[in-house]
């Protein structure tokens, strides 16, 4: 903690033409002088406050805490991409209505992203067996939200008045036909004005039972 204070003093000294004191450090990171003194006494790092300070000053966390040149980690950082995976289910079966759309984040290697062309995708969990064997129950699909123009025979995530579906889609005049691969499920038809195209399904991670 003492070392961290000295580093913050060095940062502040480049911007202020005066001797930097502990009270200046406390003010810079949003603590009282007494609060900073307690942190130093207990050797407790106020990470939240320091991280906000570094973000404001546009200083690398790696450089501050580990004295590591940001360029050394740039290549490794660029190797990965963070995608959203929505907790709410889409339906590959009898329909699923999602009341609260929440999501987590997953980190995926860029090699996989490029191989499967899912750069602009977000992930969505799927329930039901109507798309077997292409998409199994409880699998994860990657939906390209940039591609909303229907190409007949391609698989899309479609938001309808009956819920969100993942189906093969076919345009038929003013109607959109949602076709299941599992022949036990009949096709669904919706007026184009009653649906919203979330995006085209680019890839799937199937769960093997």
C-alpha positions in Angstrom: 0.0 0.0 0.0 2.9 2.3 0.8 4.4 1.6 -2.6 1.0 2.3 -4.3 0.8 5.7 -2.6 4.3 6.6 -3.8 3.3 5.6 -7.4 0.2 7.8 -7.2 2.4 10.6 -5.9 4.7 10.2 -8.9 1.6 10.4 -11.3 0.3 13.5 -9.5 3.7 15.1 -9.5 3.8 15.1 -13.3 0.7 17.3 -13.3 1.1 19.5 -10.3 4.1 21.8 -9.6 4.3 21.1 -5.9 5.4 18.5 -3.4 2.7 15.8 -3.3 1.6 14.8 0.2 -0.6 11.9 1.4 -3.5 14.3 1.7 -3.2 14.9 -2.1 -3.2 11.2 -2.7 -6.3 10.8 -0.5 -8.1 13.5 -2.4 -7.1 12.1 -5.8 -8.5 8.7 -5.1 -11.6 9.9 -3.2 -10.6 9.0 0.4 -10.3 11.1 3.5 -6.7 11.6 4.8 -7.7 9.5 7.8 -9.1 6.8 5.5 -5.9 6.7 3.6 -3.9 6.6 6.8 -5.9 3.5 8.0 -5.3 1.8 4.6 -1.5 2.4 5.0 -1.5 1.3 8.6 -3.4 -2.0 7.8 -1.6 -2.4 4.5 -5.1 -2.7 2.9 -5.3 -1.7 -0.8 -8.4 0.4 -1.7 -8.6 -1.3 -5.1 -12.0 0.3 -6.2 -10.8 3.8 -5.6 -7.4 3.2 -7.2 -8.9 1.6 -10.2 -11.3 4.5 -10.7 -8.3 6.9 -10.4 -6.3 4.9 -13.0 -9.3 4.8 -15.4 -9.7 8.6 -15.1 -6.0 9.1 -15.8 -6.0 6.5 -18.6 -3.2 4.6 -17.0 -2.8 0.8 -17.5 -3.6 -1.4 -14.5 -0.8 -3.7 -15.4 1.7 -0.8 -15.6 0.6 0.5 -12.2 0.5 -2.7 -10.2 3.0 -4.9 -12.0 5.2 -2.4 -13.8 4.4 -4.3 -17.0 4.5 -2.5 -20.3 0.9 -2.5 -21.8 2.4 -3.4 -25.2 3.5 -6.7 -23.7 -0.1 -7.8 -23.1 -1.7 -6.1 -26.1 -1.2 -9.2 -28.4 -2.7 -11.6 -25.8 -5.6 -9.2 -25.1 -6.5 -8.9 -28.8 -6.6 -12.7 -29.0 -9.9 -12.8 -27.1 -13.3 -11.2 -27.5 -16.1 -10.9 -24.9 -19.5 -12.0 -26.1 -22.8 -11.7 -24.3 -24.7 -14.9 -23.5 -28.4 -14.3 -22.7 -29.8 -16.2 -19.7 -33.4 -16.1 -21.1 -34.3 -19.1 -23.3 -35.3 -19.1 -27.0 -37.5 -22.0 -28.0 -36.7 -24.7 -30.5 -40.0 -26.4 -29.4 -43.2 -25.0 -28.1 -42.5 -21.3 -27.6 -40.7 -19.4 -24.8 -41.7 -16.0 -23.5 -38.9 -14.1 -21.9 -39.9 -11.6 -19.3 -36.5 -10.4 -18.0 -33.6 -10.4 -20.4 -30.4 -10.8 -18.5 -27.0 -11.8 -19.7 -23.6 -13.0 -18.6 -20.3 -12.5 -20.5 -18.1 -15.2 -22.0 -14.6 -14.9 -23.4 -13.9 -16.6 -26.7 -10.6 -17.1 -28.6 -10.6 -14.9 -31.7 -9.4 -18.0 -33.8 -12.8 -19.6 -33.0 -14.6 -16.4 -33.7 -13.1 -16.1 -37.1 -13.4 -19.8 -38.0 -17.2 -19.7 -37.2 -17.8 -16.1 -38.4 -19.4 -15.1 -35.1 -17.7 -11.7 -34.6 -21.0 -9.8 -34.5 -22.9 -12.5 -32.6 -24.4 -12.8 -29.2 -25.1 -16.2 -27.6 -28.5 -17.5 -26.6 -29.6 -20.7 -24.8 -32.2 -22.8 -26.6 -34.8 -25.2 -25.2 -36.8 -27.8 -26.9 -36.1 -30.6 -29.5 -37.9 -29.2 -32.6 -34.5 -28.5 -34.3 -33.0 -31.9 -33.6 -30.5 -33.0 -34.7 -29.1 -29.6 -35.8 -29.7 -27.9 -32.4 -30.2 -30.1 -29.3 -32.2 -29.1 -26.2 -30.2 -26.8 -23.9 -27.7 -25.9 -26.5 -26.2 -22.5 -27.1 -26.6 -20.7 -30.5 -24.7 -17.7 -31.8 -27.0 -15.1 -33.3 -25.6 -12.5 -35.7 -27.8 -9.5 -35.0 -26.3 -7.6 -38.0 -28.0 -10.0 -40.4 -31.8 -9.5 -40.3 -32.7 -10.0 -44.0 -34.4 -13.4 -44.3 -32.7 -15.9 -46.7 -35.0 -18.8 -47.3 -33.9 -22.0 -45.6 -31.5 -20.3 -43.1 -31.9 -20.5 -39.4 -32.9 -17.4 -37.5 -33.9 -16.3 -34.0 -37.3 -14.7 -34.3 -39.2 -12.7 -31.7 -43.0 -13.3 -32.2 -46.2 -12.6 -30.3 -45.9 -16.2 -29.0 -42.3 -15.9 -27.8 -38.8 -16.2 -29.2 -38.2 -19.1 -31.7 -35.1 -20.5 -33.4 -36.3 -22.0 -36.7 -35.6 -22.4 -40.4 -37.3 -19.4 -42.0 -39.1 -19.0 -45.4 -40.8 -15.9 -46.8 -44.2 -16.5 -48.2 -45.8 -13.2 -49.3 -46.8 -11.3 -46.2 -46.1 -14.3 -44.0 -43.0 -15.8 -42.4 -43.0 -19.6 -42.2 -41.0 -21.0 -39.3 -40.1 -24.6 -40.0 -38.8 -27.2 -37.6 -36.2 -29.9 -38.6 -37.9 -32.4 -36.3 -40.9 -33.6 -38.4 -43.0 -34.1 -35.4 -43.5 -30.3 -35.2 -45.7 -28.6 -37.7 -44.6 -25.3 -39.3 -45.6 -22.0 -37.7 -46.9 -18.9 -39.7 -46.7 -15.3 -38.6 -47.5 -12.1 -40.3 -44.4 -10.1 -41.0 -45.8 -7.1 -39.1 -46.1 -9.3 -36.0 -42.5 -10.5 -35.8 -39.0 -9.1 -35.1 -36.0 -10.7 -36.6 -33.3 -10.9 -33.9 -30.7 -12.3 -36.2 -29.3 -15.2 -38.1 -27.9 -18.3 -36.3 -24.3 -18.7 -37.3 -23.1 -21.5 -35.1 -24.2 -23.8 -32.3 -22.6 -25.5 -29.3 -24.7 -28.7 -28.8 -25.1 -30.4 -25.5 -24.5 -34.1 -25.8 -26.6 -36.1 -23.4 
